[in-house]
């Protein structure tokens, strides 16, 4: 999620895509990074909610 946040911040401020710049030769790996960041963005809040939920314990 940190990579995704940094990347979107750079895209928003300077129109600079860090992931694309680092992995331009490997589009499949670039796509995998985006997928992992997306999965982390969904799983992290769910895991925090589950820790706080009394029914999950």
N, CA, C and O of each residue as an XYZ file, in Angstrom:
228
protein
N       0.822     -1.176      0.000
C       0.000      0.000      0.000
C       0.873      1.248      0.000
O       0.484      2.277     -0.552
N       2.029      1.164      0.605
C       2.939      2.308      0.622
C       3.411      2.617     -0.788
O       3.459      3.780     -1.188
N       3.761      1.575     -1.546
C       4.191      1.775     -2.928
C       3.077      2.423     -3.733
O       3.321      3.350     -4.506
N       1.866      1.943     -3.555
C       0.733      2.515     -4.278
C       0.484      3.960     -3.906
O       0.227      4.794     -4.775
N       0.559      4.265     -2.610
C       0.362      5.634     -2.168
C       1.420      6.580     -2.702
O       1.109      7.679     -3.161
N       2.668      6.149     -2.641
C       3.750      6.972     -3.197
C       3.573      7.173     -4.697
O       3.731      8.281     -5.210
N       3.248      6.097     -5.386
C       3.093      6.187     -6.836
C       1.962      7.146     -7.211
O       2.139      7.996     -8.083
N       0.805      7.019     -6.561
C      -0.320      7.899     -6.891
C      -0.036      9.336     -6.487
O      -0.496     10.266     -7.151
N       0.703      9.530     -5.423
C       1.107     10.891     -5.051
C       1.992     11.523     -6.109
O       1.811     12.683     -6.477
N       2.954     10.746     -6.594
C       3.841     11.248     -7.656
C       3.080     11.497     -8.950
O       3.352     12.472     -9.651
N       2.136     10.633     -9.272
C       1.324     10.830    -10.484
C       0.492     12.103    -10.339
O       0.393     12.890    -11.281
N      -0.098     12.307     -9.181
C      -0.929     13.478     -8.975
C      -0.161     14.787     -8.962
O      -0.636     15.793     -9.488
N       1.021     14.780     -8.367
C       1.787     16.023     -8.236
C       2.594     16.330     -9.494
O       2.533     17.446    -10.010
N       3.347     15.352     -9.991
C       4.280     15.609    -11.087
C       3.990     14.802    -12.352
O       4.779     14.854    -13.295
N       2.890     14.064    -12.401
C       2.571     13.213    -13.541
C       3.735     12.239    -13.834
O       4.129     12.040    -14.983
N       4.269     11.643    -12.747
C       5.409     10.723    -12.832
C       4.995      9.383    -12.248
O       4.680      9.292    -11.061
N       4.994      8.345    -13.072
C       4.613      7.001    -12.640
C       5.881      6.227    -12.281
O       6.603      5.764    -13.165
N       6.147      6.091    -10.988
C       7.362      5.436    -10.501
C       7.402      3.957    -10.862
O       8.441      3.451    -11.284
N       6.285      3.262    -10.700
C       6.249      1.826    -11.000
C       6.549      1.593    -12.478
O       7.325      0.703    -12.826
N       5.939      2.383    -13.332
C       6.187      2.252    -14.767
C       7.637      2.577    -15.107
O       8.241      1.914    -15.950
N       8.193      3.586    -14.461
C       9.586      3.962    -14.722
C      10.546      2.862    -14.302
O      11.514      2.584    -15.009
N      10.291      2.231    -13.161
C      11.186      1.178    -12.672
C      11.023     -0.135    -13.434
O      11.991     -0.878    -13.596
N       9.814     -0.427    -13.903
C       9.531     -1.736    -14.496
C       9.092     -1.640    -15.964
O       8.360     -2.508    -16.441
N       9.523     -0.613    -16.676
C       9.057     -0.409    -18.050
C       9.390     -1.571    -18.970
O       8.687     -1.793    -19.957
N      10.426     -2.304    -18.675
C      10.809     -3.418    -19.540
C       9.989     -4.674    -19.254
O       9.993     -5.609    -20.054
N       9.289     -4.705    -18.127
C       8.530     -5.881    -17.724
C       7.071     -5.503    -17.443
O       6.691     -5.341    -16.283
N       6.261     -5.362    -18.476
C       4.866     -4.967    -18.249
C       4.080     -5.973    -17.392
O       3.181     -5.577    -16.651
N       4.409     -7.254    -17.487
C       3.713     -8.260    -16.676
C       4.032     -8.060    -15.189
O       3.148     -8.200    -14.343
N       5.272     -7.738    -14.873
C       5.656     -7.490    -13.483
C       5.020     -6.195    -12.980
O       4.602     -6.113    -11.825
N       4.949     -5.194    -13.840
C       4.288     -3.945    -13.469
C       2.818     -4.202    -13.125
O       2.296     -3.674    -12.143
N       2.173     -5.008    -13.936
C       0.767     -5.348    -13.678
C       0.631     -6.119    -12.362
O      -0.315     -5.898    -11.604
N       1.576     -7.020    -12.095
C       1.547     -7.785    -10.849
C       1.701     -6.862     -9.634
O       1.051     -7.075     -8.610
N       2.545     -5.852     -9.742
C       2.704     -4.887     -8.644
C       1.393     -4.166     -8.396
O       0.984     -4.002     -7.247
N       0.728     -3.731     -9.465
C      -0.552     -3.037     -9.306
C      -1.608     -3.963     -8.678
O      -2.410     -3.520     -7.856
N      -1.606     -5.227     -9.061
C      -2.557     -6.181     -8.489
C      -2.277     -6.383     -7.000
O      -3.207     -6.390     -6.194
N      -1.009     -6.548     -6.629
C      -0.654     -6.742     -5.216
C      -1.010     -5.521     -4.377
O      -1.490     -5.665     -3.252
N      -0.784     -4.329     -4.905
C      -1.147     -3.111     -4.181
C      -2.663     -3.039     -4.009
O      -3.149     -2.657     -2.944
N      -3.408     -3.403     -5.044
C      -4.870     -3.409     -4.949
C      -5.379     -4.410     -3.933
O      -6.291     -4.108     -3.163
N      -4.799     -5.600     -3.923
C      -5.198     -6.621     -2.948
C      -4.869     -6.140     -1.530
O      -5.672     -6.322     -0.615
N      -3.709     -5.536     -1.348
C      -3.332     -5.023     -0.029
C      -4.293     -3.929      0.429
O      -4.617     -3.842      1.613
N      -4.747     -3.097     -0.504
C      -5.680     -2.030     -0.154
C      -7.024     -2.574      0.297
O      -7.728     -1.914      1.060
N      -7.392     -3.756     -0.156
C      -8.652     -4.377      0.264
C      -8.464     -5.180      1.552
O      -9.309     -5.118      2.445
N      -7.379     -5.923      1.657
C      -7.161     -6.824      2.789
C      -6.799     -6.072      4.072
O      -7.252     -6.459      5.150
N      -6.004     -5.019      3.984
C      -5.552     -4.313      5.189
C      -6.708     -3.762      6.018
O      -6.740     -4.006      7.224
N      -7.654     -3.036      5.437
C      -8.765     -2.553      6.270
C      -9.630     -3.689      6.825
O     -10.141     -3.597      7.941
N      -9.788     -4.754      6.047
C     -10.578     -5.881      6.533
C      -9.909     -6.551      7.729
O     -10.583     -6.947      8.680
N      -8.596     -6.677      7.681
C      -7.895     -7.299      8.805
C      -7.959     -6.407     10.037
O      -8.075     -6.915     11.153
N      -7.886     -5.095      9.866
C      -8.019     -4.188     11.009
C      -9.420     -4.270     11.602
O      -9.587     -4.269     12.822
N     -10.423     -4.342     10.733
C     -11.798     -4.455     11.211
C     -11.990     -5.762     11.967
O     -12.643     -5.791     13.011
N     -11.427     -6.835     11.444
C     -11.593     -8.146     12.070
C     -10.917     -8.176     13.442
O     -11.415     -8.831     14.358
N      -9.798     -7.479     13.594
C      -9.137     -7.426     14.901
C      -9.985     -6.668     15.923
O      -9.980     -6.996     17.109
N     -10.710     -5.656     15.454
C     -11.520     -4.844     16.353
C     -12.884     -5.472     16.625
O     -13.547     -5.124     17.602
N     -13.297     -6.387     15.771
C     -14.630     -6.987     15.874
C     -14.636     -8.067     16.959
O     -13.769     -8.941     16.971
N     -15.604     -8.008     17.863
C     -15.640     -8.988     18.945
C     -16.094    -10.363     18.463
O     -15.844    -11.361     19.139
N     -16.757    -10.434     17.305
C     -17.230    -11.724     16.791
C     -16.131    -12.520     16.099
O     -16.257    -13.735     15.949
N     -15.050    -11.856     15.672
C     -13.965    -12.542     14.966
C     -12.993    -13.212     15.921
O     -12.168    -14.018     15.492
N     -13.074    -12.900     17.190
C     -12.093    -13.433     18.157
C     -12.538    -14.734     18.735
O     -11.834    -15.316     19.560
